[in-house]
Amino acid sequence: SSIFSLKARHLHLGGGMTIEVHTLQNAQKVQATVKNASGPAAAERARALDNQKVLLLEFGFRHVDLNKDLADQRLKLKFRMSGITYWESEASKAVMDESERLCLSLEATVHAVFEGASGLDFELCRAGCCASSSATASCRVPLKTALQTVDVGSTRPTVWNLELRATGIPNQVLGNLRVEVRINTSTLQDAGGMKALKAVVVPAPLAATGGTPSPFQLAMERAFVEKAKKAQRNLQEAFDVAVRELPEGHARVAPLQSVRSSAVSQGPSLASLPEMPEDPDDEHESIASVQSGAPTLYASERCCE
């Protein structure tokens, strides 16, 4: 049946929004009611959202050294914030390298817009049946730790070695994840646009068709405007929280960096962490650690060879 039927109908847009669609004769009243959600308003809101400053996280996932108990198991790595999965690797089995270490190769570069979280979660999952997976081990890096161990705004990556501890058995380390990290500020548009958002998903605005918009088009534009406003507020709050967690003396806002410019890297840097006593048997790496109540975070100087 048509939305222009004789009886009034209600169009549910989600998020508690409902508009009443009347007969064709009353369509002009509906247009007047949602005038603020017309094409120009949606376009203006889209521009504002695209220009919103965001914190852009870049991870160069290299590999996970695994406990031999995980041999012959199909595993995947997930990166999550606030319970939302931003990236996951393909499930695969680890292989033994030349040094007889069980290694799960990743070799992936991932970008994620920070939409607000108390920490960054890295989860090693066992691939299950029916495309499901269960967390086997994990590591949480608190937001403050992340921002104080990475030189925000630098093109030089900081290398983290993260201990992945068994779920429910925090003193058992099942793997060590090696990841190169960059953190920059950007605009949402340069960070991938609205499609990069996960916490507040913004529907794509309807393309302009010319002429008088239909009540349905006006309703969809209004839904877009409301979602875009919510997403922008969320991003601004997340950005403000991150700025407050920057170390003392750090520039409050790093220079804007796009995804393309941040890809031009220099050598990795050593995170500013307390130094551990050197291991006389280790001639290659200088490693520092920080205890955060969560699994130990290591930052090391040398990239994977």
N, C-alpha and C positions, 0 to 999 in steps of 0.2 A: 504494500500500500504506500501511497505517496505521503511525504511529509506535509503536503498541502491538502490533506483530507479535511472533511468538514469538522471533525473533532480535534480539539487541541491535544497536542502530544508533548511529552517531555523528553528532551534529549539529554542523556546523562554523559557528562564529559570526563568523569573520574575526578578524584580529589575533592569530592563533595560539591562539584559545580553542576548545576542543572539549569537549562533554559527551557522556556515554554515556547513551542513552535505552534503558531496559530494558522488560520486559513490564509490563502494567498492574499485575500483582501487586507489582512492585518500584517502582512510581511513588512511594510514600511515602519510599523510600530516596533517590530522586533529589531530592525536595523537601527532605529534611533536608540533603543535600549543598549545595544552593544556597539555604539558608534566608536568608542575608545579602542575597540579591538579591530578596527578596519585595517586595510593593507598598510598604510603609512605607519600606524602605531606598531604593527608587527615588525615592519622593516627597521624602525628605530630601535625597538627592543633587541632585535637580532644583532644590530651593529653594536649596541651597548654590551651585549653578552660577549661577542667576539673580541671586543677590546678590553675585557676584564683581565686584570693582572692575575696570574696564577703561578703557583710553584710547580715546576716541571721536574719530575724525577726521571732519571735515565739510568738503567741498569744494564751492564754488560755481563750477562750470566755466562760463566765459563764451564764449570764442572762441579760435581759433588763427589768427594772421596767417601766411599761407603764402608760401613762395617761389613765383614764377610758374611754375617748372618742374613744380609739382604741380597746375596747372590741368587741369580736365576729368578728374581722377581721383577715384574714389570712396574716401573715407578715413574712418577711425574713430579715436577716441582710446580708449586703455585705461589704467586705473589698476591697478597690480599691486604686490604685496608678496611677497617670497620666491618669485617665480615663479608666484604665484597671482593670477588675474584677479579683482579685486573689483568692477569695473564696466567697461563699455565702451559707447560711444555707438553710435547707429545709423549705418551707413555712408551718407555723402552726399557731394555735390560742393561745393566751395567756390564762393562767389559774390563778385563784385567789389562793394565798398561805394562810398559816395559819394566817399570819398577815393582811390578807385582802388586799394584794397588788396584782395588776395585773402584772403577771410575764411571760415573754417569755423565756423559758429555752433554752439554747444553748448547753452548755457542750461539746465544741469542741476545740481541739488543732490544730492550723494551723501554717504551716511554709511557709514563702515567701522570695524569694531572692529579695533584694533591687536592682532594675534596674534603679533607678533615678526617683526622684519626689520631689516636693517642700513640700509635706505634705502627711499624711496618712489619707485616707477618710473612714469613717464608715457611712454606709447609711442604714436606716431602710426603707424597701420597702413594699408596699402593693402588694401582689400577684394579678395579673390580669388574664384576659382570654388569651388563646393562648400562654401560657407560658411567657407572658410579665409581667413586674412589673414596678411600678413607685415609685420614691423616695418620701417618706412621711416626713422624718426627717433625719438630718445628723449632723456629727461633723467632723471637720478637725483638726488634730493635726499637726502643722508645724514640718518639719523635725528637725529643731534645738531644738524645745521643746522636741520632742521625745528623741533625743540623750542626752539632758541635764537632763532629769528626770529619765532615766534608766541607771543603772550601767552597761555599755557595757562590756561584757566579763564575767559577774557574772552569776552563776547558780541560784541565788536568784531572783525570779520574782518581778517586781514592779507592784503594782495594780493601775490601772486607773479606775476612775468612770467618764464616759464621758456623758455630756449632749447632747442629740440628739434633735436639734431644728427644728421646723417646716420649711419646704421648703417655702421660701417667707415670713415667719413671724419669724424672728430671735429671737424675745423676747418671743416666746412660746416654752416651753420645753415639748416635747411629750414622752420622755423616758430617762432613765439613764442606760447606758451600763457599765457593770462591766467586765473588762478584765485584765488578768495577762500577763505581757509583759517581754520578755527576748530579748536581742539583742546581737548577737555574731558575730565574724568574722569566716569565714570558707573557704573551697575551694568549688568550684561549685560542684565537684563530691560528697563531703560529704553533700552538701545541697540539693541533689536530682538529680544532673546531668542536662543535657541539657533539659530534659523534664520539669524542674522547671521554665524555662524561658517563659515569657509571652510577653515582649516588643519586643524582637527580637527572633522569632521562628527559630530554627536551624533544618533543615531536618536531619533525621538519615542518616549517611553515608552508602553507599552500602556495603554489605558484600563482602569480597574478594572471587572471584570465581576461581582464578588461570588462567594461560594463559594470552593471550594478551587481555586487556580490549577493549570493543567495543567503538565506538564513543559516544554512549548513556551513557555508564558507565563513560567515561571520563568527559562528560558534567555534569553529576550528581555530580561527585566528585568535579568538579570545583565550582559548585553551593554551595556545602557544605562548601568548603574552604572559599569562599567569605562571606557566612552567618556567619560562625564561627568567622572570623576576625571581622566582624561588631559587633557581640555579645560580643566578648572579649573587644573591644574598649569601648563599651557602659558600660560594667560592671566595667572596670577600672575607667572610668570617674565618675560613680556613687559612687564607693568606695572612690575615692579621695575627692569628694564633702562631703561625710559623715564624713570622717576623719577631714576635715576642720571645721565641725560643732561641734566636740567634745568639751566639756568644757575645760577651761584653767586648765593645770596641769594634765589632763587625759593622760594616755599612748596613744601615737598616733596610735598604732595598738594593739588591744586586742589579747590575745593568741588565736590560732586557736581552734575552738570548732566544733565538728561534731554535727549532729542532735541527734545522740545517746547520746553523753556526755552531751548535754545541757538539756536532759530530766531528768537528775538526779538533782532534785531541793532541795533547802533548803527553809526556810520560806520566805514569801514575805517581801520586803523591802519598806520603806517609801521613796518616791521620794524626792529629794532635792529641795523643793519648799518653798516659803514664807509661814509661818504658819498663819492660820486664828485664830481669838479668839475662845477659846473653847466654845462649847455650853453646858451650865450647865445641860441640859436635856439629853445629849448624853454621856453615860458612856462607850461606846464601841469603838468608832472610833476617831482617830485624823485625821482630813482632812485638806489638804492644797489646794490652788487653784492658778492658773495662768491665767491672762487675756492675750489673744494673738490676739485680734481682731476677732478671730473666736469664736465658742462656747467655754464656759468655760471648762477647763480640770481640773479634780480633780484627785489626787493621794491619796489613803488611805492605811492604814497599815494592816487592818484585812482582811483575806480571807473570802469568803462566808462560812457560816456554814451549 
